[in-house]
Amino acid sequence: MKSILWPCAAALLSLSALAQDETTPGVSMEETAQTGASERPDYGNSDSWLCHPGKAGDDACSGDLTTTIVRAGDGSVEPLTEVEPFVAATDPAIDCFYVYPTVSTDQSGNSDMIADAAEKRVTYVQFARFGSVCRTFAPMYRQITLKGLFESMSGKQDAFDPAMGYLDVKAAWEHYLEHENNGRGVVLVGHSQGANMIQLLLANDILGSEAEDLVISAMPIGYTIPVDAETHAFNGMPLCESKTQTGCLISYVSFRKDAPPPASAWFGMTSPDGKPAACVNPGALTGEGALHPYLSNTPDPTGKPPAFAGDTIAVTTPFASLPGLLSAECVSDGTHTYLAVETHADPADPRTDRVAGDVYVGGTLAADWGLHLGDMHMAMGNLLQIAETQGAAWIEAQAEQ
């Protein structure tokens, strides 16, 4: 195998990793009550949604998702490459509700409700593919921006309203329930700051309410979700143990197997009160620990395209998938619990042995962040398979009631 550096994710995703608040686990109910809550956005307005069934074909989930499968080997048994077209579900029976990570480039502490290129791009690469399984809903929200977080990290007070984003997502969720759901099952998906929003929705608005029965599963990924040390449940919601289990949670933070989290890493850290971070391996749920990646074929900031398989095998589609290249397992080392990702290097395999996902700050590797940029992409195929089988199981259970 040949080694490459950057990138499997869009260059804009490098910004998202730098903006997730790794020192503040979430917004408390006290903070929510005390915030000077401004008027909520109008989620009856289609402009307040990045993805919505009413905007199908003209939203952030409508981009080209064609993928080139790049196999190991020499092509003597089966072709080295194969183009895999994306097939959207024609009449999906379930819904998916997604909250995007920190990507806003607005020059304010909290973002506005005007979609910028970064917000559209991250939704496209992280969530659009769920359209093969479900109706897709992705609300805009006034998230903490890159600028707001940088200013806060440098000591500036009141750089942003920490509760504003959550209250927006809550309003979007309530609008969805009232006007769109109609008793349908829904998969909750979020990454980084978006995963924190899903965590807050579950804790404050869903678990223990009538809406809990509608949740097929929750996938708050790339964020430390503390679970009970004995039951490994989040506020009573169990971690998923099979791809047909419903009402459960899938969460993890990812690091390279040969580069585990340093002691200073917040991602995956056990809480001061002894709660370990949730870790569910999507590869274990779909079989043998193998990950099924969908990697973005986006040039790096210098304009160089990813070398998925060296210089002799061209990938011209927007995405690439490399079956059999990656596997993962959940690891707990006493202070951190995380998804350890391994690349199966083989000198006879022309494919890369180092998919991107690391975070670099000023050209220096930020070891505390692990493979944060690749959290979703490295297991995208697994997550889709899980959502599909969980959805079918949820529908079957409803029919039996």
VEXKOLNU-102209 format. One record per residue (C-alpha): residue number from 0; residue in three letters; x, y negated, z. Coordinates in Angstrom, 3 decimals, m for minus. Example, Ala and Ser with C-alpha at 12.3 -4.5 7.8 and 13.67 -1.06 7.14 Angstrom:
2
[atom 0,'Ala',[12.300,4.500,7.800]],
[atom 1,'Ser',[13.670,1.060,7.140]],
//
This chain:
401
[atom 0,'Met',[0.000,0.000,0.000]],
[atom 1,'Lys',[0.997,m3.575,m0.501]],
[atom 2,'Ser',[0.736,m6.234,2.128]],
[atom 3,'Ile',[m1.053,m9.524,1.635]],
[atom 4,'Leu',[m1.546,m12.506,3.863]],
[atom 5,'Trp',[m4.717,m14.630,3.702]],
[atom 6,'Pro',[m7.691,m14.374,2.749]],
[atom 7,'Cys',[m10.743,m12.128,2.644]],
[atom 8,'Ala',[m13.061,m14.869,3.797]],
[atom 9,'Ala',[m13.750,m18.220,2.249]],
[atom 10,'Ala',[m11.306,m20.961,3.141]],
[atom 11,'Leu',[m14.123,m22.782,4.859]],
[atom 12,'Leu',[m14.512,m19.935,7.298]],
[atom 13,'Ser',[m11.109,m20.794,8.715]],
[atom 14,'Leu',[m12.792,m23.876,10.103]],
[atom 15,'Ser',[m15.516,m21.886,11.827]],
[atom 16,'Ala',[m13.074,m20.011,14.010]],
[atom 17,'Leu',[m11.566,m23.207,15.354]],
[atom 18,'Ala',[m14.914,m24.576,16.481]],
[atom 19,'Gln',[m16.404,m21.848,18.643]],
[atom 20,'Asp',[m16.257,m22.819,22.300]],
[atom 21,'Glu',[m14.245,m19.985,23.763]],
[atom 22,'Thr',[m14.241,m21.435,27.253]],
[atom 23,'Thr',[m17.962,m21.997,27.731]],
[atom 24,'Pro',[m19.957,m18.745,27.654]],
[atom 25,'Gly',[m23.276,m20.426,26.956]],
[atom 26,'Val',[m25.832,m23.071,27.737]],
[atom 27,'Ser',[m27.519,m22.512,31.084]],
[atom 28,'Met',[m31.180,m23.062,31.785]],
[atom 29,'Glu',[m30.139,m25.937,34.065]],
[atom 30,'Glu',[m28.273,m27.638,31.232]],
[atom 31,'Thr',[m31.253,m27.100,28.961]],
[atom 32,'Ala',[m33.618,m28.702,31.452]],
[atom 33,'Gln',[m31.337,m31.676,32.018]],
[atom 34,'Thr',[m30.543,m32.467,28.401]],
[atom 35,'Gly',[m31.990,m35.576,26.845]],
[atom 36,'Ala',[m33.877,m33.426,24.367]],
[atom 37,'Ser',[m34.655,m35.432,21.280]],
[atom 38,'Glu',[m37.527,m34.589,18.979]],
[atom 39,'Arg',[m37.120,m31.145,17.489]],
[atom 40,'Pro',[m36.582,m30.744,13.734]],
[atom 41,'Asp',[m39.618,m29.993,11.592]],
[atom 42,'Tyr',[m39.334,m26.311,10.730]],
[atom 43,'Gly',[m42.458,m26.591,8.631]],
[atom 44,'Asn',[m40.221,m28.478,6.198]],
[atom 45,'Ser',[m38.370,m26.105,3.878]],
[atom 46,'Asp',[m35.295,m28.365,4.027]],
[atom 47,'Ser',[m34.833,m27.226,7.639]],
[atom 48,'Trp',[m34.048,m23.692,6.426]],
[atom 49,'Leu',[m30.914,m22.502,4.658]],
[atom 50,'Cys',[m32.665,m19.251,3.785]],
[atom 51,'His',[m36.417,m18.739,3.688]],
[atom 52,'Pro',[m38.707,m16.495,1.613]],
[atom 53,'Gly',[m40.476,m19.595,0.362]],
[atom 54,'Lys',[m37.171,m20.793,m1.137]],
[atom 55,'Ala',[m36.108,m17.458,m2.616]],
[atom 56,'Gly',[m33.931,m17.976,m5.664]],
[atom 57,'Asp',[m32.983,m21.484,m4.607]],
[atom 58,'Asp',[m31.464,m21.173,m1.154]],
[atom 59,'Ala',[m28.182,m20.212,0.504]],
[atom 60,'Cys',[m29.094,m16.523,0.289]],
[atom 61,'Ser',[m29.489,m16.611,m3.499]],
[atom 62,'Gly',[m25.859,m16.501,m4.660]],
[atom 63,'Asp',[m24.144,m13.807,m6.706]],
[atom 64,'Leu',[m23.297,m10.834,m4.457]],
[atom 65,'Thr',[m21.857,m8.542,m7.126]],
[atom 66,'Thr',[m19.040,m6.426,m5.686]],
[atom 67,'Thr',[m16.087,m4.539,m7.129]],
[atom 68,'Ile',[m15.433,m1.254,m5.342]],
[atom 69,'Val',[m11.672,m0.624,m5.260]],
[atom 70,'Arg',[m10.847,2.969,m4.411]],
[atom 71,'Ala',[m7.651,4.604,m3.277]],
[atom 72,'Gly',[m5.824,6.975,m5.601]],
[atom 73,'Asp',[m4.499,6.860,m9.133]],
[atom 74,'Gly',[m7.774,7.026,m11.045]],
[atom 75,'Ser',[m7.366,10.634,m12.095]],
[atom 76,'Val',[m10.362,11.894,m10.113]],
[atom 77,'Glu',[m12.667,8.878,m10.343]],
[atom 78,'Pro',[m12.201,5.334,m11.595]],
[atom 79,'Leu',[m10.147,3.069,m9.363]],
[atom 80,'Thr',[m12.766,0.346,m9.663]],
[atom 81,'Glu',[m16.511,0.200,m10.111]],
[atom 82,'Val',[m18.842,m2.777,m10.211]],
[atom 83,'Glu',[m21.639,m2.570,m7.670]],
[atom 84,'Pro',[m24.575,m4.878,m8.457]],
[atom 85,'Phe',[m26.539,m6.329,m5.578]],
[atom 86,'Val',[m30.127,m5.130,m5.370]],
[atom 87,'Ala',[m32.450,m7.290,m3.325]],
[atom 88,'Ala',[m35.377,m5.650,m1.577]],
[atom 89,'Thr',[m38.521,m6.310,m3.611]],
[atom 90,'Asp',[m41.051,m6.129,m0.799]],
[atom 91,'Pro',[m39.136,m5.696,2.465]],
[atom 92,'Ala',[m41.147,m4.515,5.448]],
[atom 93,'Ile',[m38.945,m6.221,8.045]],
[atom 94,'Asp',[m37.373,m9.627,8.631]],
[atom 95,'Cys',[m33.878,m10.822,9.564]],
[atom 96,'Phe',[m33.305,m14.070,11.498]],
[atom 97,'Tyr',[m29.759,m15.451,11.341]],
[atom 98,'Val',[m27.871,m18.219,13.136]],
[atom 99,'Tyr',[m24.604,m19.328,11.527]],
[atom 100,'Pro',[m21.249,m20.025,13.261]],
[atom 101,'Thr',[m19.556,m23.373,13.794]],
[atom 102,'Val',[m18.778,m24.785,10.367]],
[atom 103,'Ser',[m20.310,m28.262,10.211]],
[atom 104,'Thr',[m17.925,m30.921,8.964]],
[atom 105,'Asp',[m20.208,m33.786,10.052]],
[atom 106,'Gln',[m18.282,m36.563,11.783]],
[atom 107,'Ser',[m20.371,m36.445,14.959]],
[atom 108,'Gly',[m20.566,m34.283,18.061]],
[atom 109,'Asn',[m23.666,m32.462,16.883]],
[atom 110,'Ser',[m24.429,m31.862,13.234]],
[atom 111,'Asp',[m27.336,m33.390,11.380]],
[atom 112,'Met',[m30.055,m31.448,9.573]],
[atom 113,'Ile',[m28.646,m32.031,6.091]],
[atom 114,'Ala',[m27.063,m28.850,4.784]],
[atom 115,'Asp',[m23.433,m29.273,3.819]],
[atom 116,'Ala',[m21.311,m26.984,1.661]],
[atom 117,'Ala',[m19.752,m25.218,4.641]],
[atom 118,'Glu',[m23.099,m24.314,6.198]],
[atom 119,'Lys',[m24.413,m22.991,2.891]],
[atom 120,'Arg',[m21.220,m21.069,2.185]],
[atom 121,'Val',[m20.977,m19.261,5.504]],
[atom 122,'Thr',[m24.650,m18.269,5.316]],
[atom 123,'Tyr',[m24.098,m16.887,1.825]],
[atom 124,'Val',[m21.073,m14.771,2.749]],
[atom 125,'Gln',[m22.297,m13.606,6.179]],
[atom 126,'Phe',[m26.026,m13.198,5.706]],
[atom 127,'Ala',[m27.290,m13.214,2.106]],
[atom 128,'Arg',[m26.538,m9.506,1.693]],
[atom 129,'Phe',[m29.166,m8.732,4.359]],
[atom 130,'Gly',[m31.649,m9.514,1.588]],
[atom 131,'Ser',[m31.214,m5.895,0.479]],
[atom 132,'Val',[m33.007,m4.882,3.672]],
[atom 133,'Cys',[m35.253,m7.695,4.863]],
[atom 134,'Arg',[m36.826,m11.083,4.299]],
[atom 135,'Thr',[m34.158,m13.588,5.248]],
[atom 136,'Phe',[m34.653,m16.537,7.598]],
[atom 137,'Ala',[m31.748,m18.858,8.453]],
[atom 138,'Pro',[m32.670,m22.129,10.169]],
[atom 139,'Met',[m30.477,m25.188,10.200]],
[atom 140,'Tyr',[m29.714,m26.486,13.676]],
[atom 141,'Arg',[m27.818,m29.376,15.189]],
[atom 142,'Gln',[m24.855,m27.280,16.184]],
[atom 143,'Ile',[m21.666,m28.393,17.882]],
[atom 144,'Thr',[m19.489,m29.580,15.014]],
[atom 145,'Leu',[m15.797,m29.066,14.428]],
[atom 146,'Lys',[m15.180,m32.679,15.359]],
[atom 147,'Gly',[m17.293,m32.446,18.516]],
[atom 148,'Leu',[m15.467,m29.395,19.764]],
[atom 149,'Phe',[m12.016,m30.738,18.945]],
[atom 150,'Glu',[m12.793,m33.914,20.859]],
[atom 151,'Ser',[m14.118,m31.942,23.805]],
[atom 152,'Met',[m11.031,m29.723,23.851]],
[atom 153,'Ser',[m8.849,m32.846,23.891]],
[atom 154,'Gly',[m10.625,m34.125,26.994]],
[atom 155,'Lys',[m13.122,m36.571,25.529]],
[atom 156,'Gln',[m16.303,m36.621,27.595]],
[atom 157,'Asp',[m19.786,m36.340,26.136]],
[atom 158,'Ala',[m18.461,m35.308,22.742]],
[atom 159,'Phe',[m21.681,m33.388,22.063]],
[atom 160,'Asp',[m24.975,m32.313,23.566]],
[atom 161,'Pro',[m24.407,m28.626,24.453]],
[atom 162,'Ala',[m28.127,m27.802,24.597]],
[atom 163,'Met',[m29.274,m29.497,21.394]],
[atom 164,'Gly',[m28.389,m26.618,19.084]],
[atom 165,'Tyr',[m30.047,m24.018,21.276]],
[atom 166,'Leu',[m33.251,m26.041,21.579]],
[atom 167,'Asp',[m33.352,m26.372,17.787]],
[atom 168,'Val',[m32.893,m22.628,17.291]],
[atom 169,'Lys',[m35.585,m22.005,19.902]],
[atom 170,'Ala',[m37.947,m24.290,17.976]],
[atom 171,'Ala',[m37.120,m22.494,14.719]],
[atom 172,'Trp',[m37.752,m19.124,16.358]],
[atom 173,'Glu',[m41.092,m20.284,17.740]],
[atom 174,'His',[m42.097,m21.644,14.329]],
[atom 175,'Tyr',[m41.125,m18.339,12.732]],
[atom 176,'Leu',[m43.195,m16.383,15.264]],
[atom 177,'Glu',[m46.244,m18.579,14.795]],
[atom 178,'His',[m46.207,m18.998,11.032]],
[atom 179,'Glu',[m44.151,m16.203,9.456]],
[atom 180,'Asn',[m43.878,m13.105,11.604]],
[atom 181,'Asn',[m47.416,m11.662,11.606]],
[atom 182,'Gly',[m46.345,m8.704,13.750]],
[atom 183,'Arg',[m43.352,m7.731,11.609]],
[atom 184,'Gly',[m40.185,m6.284,13.103]],
[atom 185,'Val',[m37.163,m8.561,13.063]],
[atom 186,'Val',[m33.396,m8.105,13.305]],
[atom 187,'Leu',[m31.568,m10.982,15.016]],
[atom 188,'Val',[m28.130,m11.764,13.542]],
[atom 189,'Gly',[m25.565,m14.366,14.574]],
[atom 190,'His',[m21.827,m14.961,14.543]],
[atom 191,'Ser',[m19.645,m16.971,16.939]],
[atom 192,'Gln',[m21.618,m20.068,18.024]],
[atom 193,'Gly',[m24.578,m18.471,16.250]],
[atom 194,'Ala',[m24.140,m15.336,18.355]],
[atom 195,'Asn',[m24.297,m17.509,21.452]],
[atom 196,'Met',[m27.603,m18.895,20.180]],
[atom 197,'Ile',[m28.952,m15.349,19.787]],
[atom 198,'Gln',[m27.739,m14.517,23.297]],
[atom 199,'Leu',[m29.600,m17.535,24.670]],
[atom 200,'Leu',[m32.770,m16.703,22.762]],
[atom 201,'Leu',[m32.727,m13.192,24.146]],
[atom 202,'Ala',[m32.072,m14.266,27.727]],
[atom 203,'Asn',[m34.381,m17.265,27.872]],
[atom 204,'Asp',[m37.152,m16.663,25.357]],
[atom 205,'Ile',[m37.440,m13.071,24.163]],
[atom 206,'Leu',[m36.587,m10.425,26.745]],
[atom 207,'Gly',[m39.570,m9.948,29.017]],
[atom 208,'Ser',[m41.945,m11.708,26.608]],
[atom 209,'Glu',[m44.366,m10.307,24.051]],
[atom 210,'Ala',[m41.821,m11.079,21.345]],
[atom 211,'Glu',[m39.450,m8.443,22.755]],
[atom 212,'Asp',[m41.522,m5.703,21.121]],
[atom 213,'Leu',[m40.872,m7.282,17.707]],
[atom 214,'Val',[m37.082,m7.129,18.004]],
[atom 215,'Ile',[m35.761,m4.174,16.032]],
[atom 216,'Ser',[m32.244,m4.960,17.202]],
[atom 217,'Ala',[m29.981,m7.898,17.961]],
[atom 218,'Met',[m26.543,m8.399,16.392]],
[atom 219,'Pro',[m24.738,m11.260,18.183]],
[atom 220,'Ile',[m21.245,m10.697,16.779]],
[atom 221,'Gly',[m17.929,m12.450,17.391]],
[atom 222,'Tyr',[m18.840,m13.724,20.844]],
[atom 223,'Thr',[m18.266,m12.348,24.329]],
[atom 224,'Ile',[m21.605,m10.953,25.488]],
[atom 225,'Pro',[m21.319,m9.807,29.142]],
[atom 226,'Val',[m23.119,m6.585,30.033]],
[atom 227,'Asp',[m23.819,m4.804,33.308]],
[atom 228,'Ala',[m20.772,m2.805,34.413]],
[atom 229,'Glu',[m22.864,0.303,35.170]],
[atom 230,'Thr',[m25.703,0.275,32.646]],
[atom 231,'His',[m23.844,m1.592,29.863]],
[atom 232,'Ala',[m27.085,m3.460,29.191]],
[atom 233,'Phe',[m27.565,m7.163,28.541]],
[atom 234,'Asn',[m30.415,m8.419,30.739]],
[atom 235,'Gly',[m31.917,m4.955,30.493]],
[atom 236,'Met',[m31.387,m4.635,26.717]],
[atom 237,'Pro',[m29.272,m1.515,26.080]],
[atom 238,'Leu',[m26.383,m1.283,23.672]],
[atom 239,'Cys',[m27.202,0.698,20.536]],
[atom 240,'Glu',[m26.023,4.308,20.629]],
[atom 241,'Ser',[m27.382,5.401,17.244]],
[atom 242,'Lys',[m28.408,3.776,13.990]],
[atom 243,'Thr',[m32.050,4.797,14.539]],
[atom 244,'Gln',[m32.320,3.388,18.062]],
[atom 245,'Thr',[m34.412,0.232,18.310]],
[atom 246,'Gly',[m34.734,m2.551,20.862]],
[atom 247,'Cys',[m30.975,m2.465,21.381]],
[atom 248,'Leu',[m27.950,m4.688,20.898]],
[atom 249,'Ile',[m24.877,m4.505,18.645]],
[atom 250,'Ser',[m22.028,m6.823,19.566]],
[atom 251,'Tyr',[m18.252,m6.840,19.402]],
[atom 252,'Val',[m15.187,m9.012,19.015]],
[atom 253,'Ser',[m12.494,m7.604,16.749]],
[atom 254,'Phe',[m8.707,m7.401,17.028]],
[atom 255,'Arg',[m6.118,m5.476,15.075]],
[atom 256,'Lys',[m5.293,m2.163,16.715]],
[atom 257,'Asp',[m1.623,m3.094,16.748]],
[atom 258,'Ala',[m2.337,m6.618,18.060]],
[atom 259,'Pro',[m4.671,m6.290,21.074]],
[atom 260,'Pro',[m5.980,m9.379,22.857]],
[atom 261,'Pro',[m3.399,m11.177,24.980]],
[atom 262,'Ala',[m4.225,m11.841,28.615]],
[atom 263,'Ser',[m5.293,m15.392,27.756]],
[atom 264,'Ala',[m7.898,m14.351,25.171]],
[atom 265,'Trp',[m11.471,m15.276,26.096]],
[atom 266,'Phe',[m12.856,m13.059,23.356]],
[atom 267,'Gly',[m13.685,m9.708,24.923]],
[atom 268,'Met',[m12.655,m10.759,28.440]],
[atom 269,'Thr',[m14.311,m9.175,31.463]],
[atom 270,'Ser',[m16.225,m11.870,33.374]],
[atom 271,'Pro',[m15.122,m13.013,36.854]],
[atom 272,'Asp',[m18.030,m11.064,38.358]],
[atom 273,'Gly',[m16.843,m7.841,36.701]],
[atom 274,'Lys',[m19.100,m7.693,33.636]],
[atom 275,'Pro',[m17.305,m6.236,30.615]],
[atom 276,'Ala',[m17.877,m7.593,27.134]],
[atom 277,'Ala',[m20.304,m5.665,24.964]],
[atom 278,'Cys',[m18.691,m3.495,22.312]],
[atom 279,'Val',[m20.623,m1.361,19.836]],
[atom 280,'Asn',[m18.671,0.064,16.904]],
[atom 281,'Pro',[m20.812,m0.165,13.744]],
[atom 282,'Gly',[m18.593,2.463,12.164]],
[atom 283,'Ala',[m19.415,4.941,14.927]],
[atom 284,'Leu',[m23.143,4.383,14.432]],
[atom 285,'Thr',[m22.883,5.133,10.712]],
[atom 286,'Gly',[m20.328,7.921,11.077]],
[atom 287,'Glu',[m16.703,8.716,11.953]],
[atom 288,'Gly',[m15.747,5.148,12.828]],
[atom 289,'Ala',[m15.159,4.147,9.193]],
[atom 290,'Leu',[m15.904,0.520,8.351]],
[atom 291,'His',[m17.570,m0.467,5.090]],
[atom 292,'Pro',[m16.272,m3.956,4.281]],
[atom 293,'Tyr',[m17.543,m6.546,1.847]],
[atom 294,'Leu',[m14.686,m9.024,1.429]],
[atom 295,'Ser',[m15.040,m12.416,m0.212]],
[atom 296,'Asn',[m12.986,m12.840,m3.368]],
[atom 297,'Thr',[m12.222,m16.477,m2.659]],
[atom 298,'Pro',[m8.828,m18.053,m3.366]],
[atom 299,'Asp',[m6.822,m19.332,m0.424]],
[atom 300,'Pro',[m6.206,m23.074,0.049]],
[atom 301,'Thr',[m3.303,m22.878,m2.418]],
[atom 302,'Gly',[m5.560,m21.408,m5.112]],
[atom 303,'Lys',[m4.117,m17.893,m4.909]],
[atom 304,'Pro',[m6.755,m15.137,m5.124]],
[atom 305,'Pro',[m6.743,m12.195,m2.700]],
[atom 306,'Ala',[m4.534,m9.290,m3.793]],
[atom 307,'Phe',[m6.970,m6.515,m2.930]],
[atom 308,'Ala',[m5.041,m4.023,m5.021]],
[atom 309,'Gly',[m1.846,m5.654,m6.126]],
[atom 310,'Asp',[m1.401,m7.484,m9.393]],
[atom 311,'Thr',[m2.462,m4.662,m11.722]],
[atom 312,'Ile',[m6.091,m4.284,m10.633]],
[atom 313,'Ala',[m8.170,m7.391,m11.184]],
[atom 314,'Val',[m11.253,m8.172,m9.122]],
[atom 315,'Thr',[m13.417,m10.742,m10.899]],
[atom 316,'Thr',[m16.630,m10.342,m8.909]],
[atom 317,'Pro',[m17.424,m12.550,m5.888]],
[atom 318,'Phe',[m16.829,m9.672,m3.456]],
[atom 319,'Ala',[m14.686,m6.563,m3.119]],
[atom 320,'Ser',[m15.172,m3.394,m1.091]],
[atom 321,'Leu',[m12.364,m0.975,m0.205]],
[atom 322,'Pro',[m13.840,2.335,0.990]],
[atom 323,'Gly',[m11.788,4.359,3.438]],
[atom 324,'Leu',[m9.354,1.548,4.153]],
[atom 325,'Leu',[m10.546,0.525,7.623]],
[atom 326,'Ser',[m11.704,2.280,10.753]],
[atom 327,'Ala',[m12.398,1.032,14.250]],
[atom 328,'Glu',[m13.002,2.047,17.829]],
[atom 329,'Cys',[m14.089,0.242,20.970]],
[atom 330,'Val',[m11.244,m0.136,23.450]],
[atom 331,'Ser',[m11.329,m1.236,27.074]],
[atom 332,'Asp',[m8.003,m2.043,28.689]],
[atom 333,'Gly',[m9.252,m3.197,32.064]],
[atom 334,'Thr',[m9.369,m6.908,31.261]],
[atom 335,'His',[m10.772,m6.889,27.724]],
[atom 336,'Thr',[m13.230,m4.800,25.748]],
[atom 337,'Tyr',[m12.975,m5.142,21.984]],
[atom 338,'Leu',[m13.250,m3.485,18.586]],
[atom 339,'Ala',[m9.791,m2.280,17.560]],
[atom 340,'Val',[m9.541,m2.272,13.760]],
[atom 341,'Glu',[m6.997,m0.065,11.993]],
[atom 342,'Thr',[m5.864,m0.180,8.376]],
[atom 343,'His',[m5.004,3.244,6.985]],
[atom 344,'Ala',[m1.827,2.475,5.133]],
[atom 345,'Asp',[m0.701,4.893,2.437]],
[atom 346,'Pro',[2.331,4.250,0.197]],
[atom 347,'Ala',[0.469,5.931,m2.674]],
[atom 348,'Asp',[m2.522,3.634,m2.302]],
[atom 349,'Pro',[m2.108,0.410,m4.312]],
[atom 350,'Arg',[m4.638,m1.426,m2.172]],
[atom 351,'Thr',[m3.689,m3.962,0.446]],
[atom 352,'Asp',[m2.830,m2.725,3.916]],
[atom 353,'Arg',[m3.632,m6.016,5.599]],
[atom 354,'Val',[m7.073,m7.485,5.085]],
[atom 355,'Ala',[m7.465,m11.055,6.279]],
[atom 356,'Gly',[m9.432,m12.208,9.284]],
[atom 357,'Asp',[m6.787,m13.679,11.566]],
[atom 358,'Val',[m6.956,m17.299,12.645]],
[atom 359,'Tyr',[m4.056,m19.629,11.920]],
[atom 360,'Val',[m3.691,m23.078,13.477]],
[atom 361,'Gly',[m1.164,m25.293,11.763]],
[atom 362,'Gly',[0.364,m22.225,10.137]],
[atom 363,'Thr',[0.761,m20.416,13.474]],
[atom 364,'Leu',[m1.155,m17.248,14.252]],
[atom 365,'Ala',[m3.704,m17.790,17.033]],
[atom 366,'Ala',[m3.469,m14.376,18.690]],
[atom 367,'Asp',[m6.281,m15.157,21.152]],
[atom 368,'Trp',[m8.789,m15.174,18.295]],
[atom 369,'Gly',[m8.008,m11.725,16.897]],
[atom 370,'Leu',[m9.810,m10.948,13.628]],
[atom 371,'His',[m12.526,m13.501,14.291]],
[atom 372,'Leu',[m12.816,m14.551,10.648]],
[atom 373,'Gly',[m13.400,m10.957,9.573]],
[atom 374,'Asp',[m15.873,m9.902,12.275]],
[atom 375,'Met',[m18.855,m9.754,9.948]],
[atom 376,'His',[m17.176,m8.943,6.626]],
[atom 377,'Met',[m15.228,m5.883,7.761]],
[atom 378,'Ala',[m18.387,m4.081,8.900]],
[atom 379,'Met',[m21.010,m5.639,6.626]],
[atom 380,'Gly',[m21.950,m2.381,4.899]],
[atom 381,'Asn',[m22.358,m0.642,8.258]],
[atom 382,'Leu',[m24.535,m3.449,9.624]],
[atom 383,'Leu',[m26.797,m3.284,6.580]],
[atom 384,'Gln',[m27.175,0.479,6.868]],
[atom 385,'Ile',[m27.963,0.174,10.558]],
[atom 386,'Ala',[m30.539,m2.570,9.977]],
[atom 387,'Glu',[m32.225,m0.466,7.307]],
[atom 388,'Thr',[m32.445,2.715,9.387]],
[atom 389,'Gln',[m33.427,0.875,12.544]],
[atom 390,'Gly',[m36.133,m0.931,10.597]],
[atom 391,'Ala',[m37.537,2.339,9.289]],
[atom 392,'Ala',[m37.496,3.809,12.802]],
[atom 393,'Trp',[m39.263,0.741,14.215]],
[atom 394,'Ile',[m41.979,0.899,11.543]],
[atom 395,'Glu',[m42.477,4.622,12.134]],
[atom 396,'Ala',[m42.826,4.025,15.875]],
[atom 397,'Gln',[m45.454,1.323,15.269]],
[atom 398,'Ala',[m47.464,3.700,13.074]],
[atom 399,'Glu',[m47.511,6.283,15.849]],
[atom 400,'Gln',[m48.950,3.881,18.421]],
//
